[in-house]
């Protein structure tokens, strides 16, 4: 719950995007109280820098999907999620298949 003395302090927000595996871009922002996820995305410029449409990616706050209208709190981390390259179930199946073939070659 916000206190009266901290009501006017700017929010410290971090916007994060990983365009490819092993690479993360972070933008630290200070936004006025009452700012939303959409405000943070627009101010960070990450979507524009990577040529992404406003609604092209899913967005979350601290690992949970969030609508653009969600109001942010101090120290929130806004995350842009890129589309998956491989379905997680398919990736698991392929790893298992590779492990089985490796065991056959050894034994």
N, C-alpha and C positions, 0 to 999 in steps of 0.2 A: 504494500500500500504506500502511495507517495505521501511524503510529508509536505507541509506548507512551505518550509524553508527551501526545499529542493525543487519546488514546482517550476521555476523558471530556468533551471540549469539545462544546458544542451544535452541531448542524448549522445552517448559515444557508441557508434554502431560500426560493425565491420561487415563488409560485403565480400563474399568469397566465390570464386569460380575456378574450376579446373578444366581448361579446354582439352587437355590430354592427360593421360595417366602420368603420375610423377611430377606434374607441374601445377602449381596453384597460384592464382593471382588474388591479392587481397587489397582492399581499399578501405582505409579507416576514414570515417566521417563523423562530423558533429552536426546533428540535426536538431531542430526545435522540438520541444515536447509536442506530442500529438501526431508526429510524422508516421507514415505508413510504410509498408514494405515497398509499395510502388514508388514512394518518394525516395527511398534509399537506393533503389535500382536506377532510377532516373539520374540521381545525383552522382552515383558511382561511375556511370559511363561504361561499365563492363559489357553490357549487352551491345551497345553501339560499337564499341571497339572491336568486337568479334563478329559484327554483322548479323546479330541475332534479332529477330522480330520480338516485339514486346511480349507476346504470349507464346513464344516458341519453346521456352523452357519451363520446367516446373521449378517452383521456388519454395524454400522452406526457411524456418527459423529454428536454429539448433536441431536440425535433423528431422523436423516435423513439417509436413507440407503446410503452407500458409497461403491464404488468399492475398491478393495485392492490397486489399483494404485493411488488413490486420494492422493495428496500431502497435508500434514498437516500444520497447522498454529499454532503459539504459543498459549498455553492455550486450545487447542482442547481436547475434551473428546471423546475417541473412545469407543464404546459400542458394546459388543457381545450380540446378542439376541438369547435366547434359543427358541426352538419350542413351540408353544402353546399346552397346554394339552387338552383344550376344545375350540371348535370353538366359537368365541365371540357371534355369533347369537344364538347358542345353549345354551350358559350360560345365556343369557338374558331371553330366553324362559323358562328355568328351574327356574330362580329366580321369574319370573312373576307367573308361575304355583304354586310355593311354597307360594307366597304371597296370591294368591286367595284361596288356601286351608286353610291358616291360618285365613283368614277373615270368611270363612264358619264355622270354628270351634268356633270362637268367637261369631258369630251372630246366 
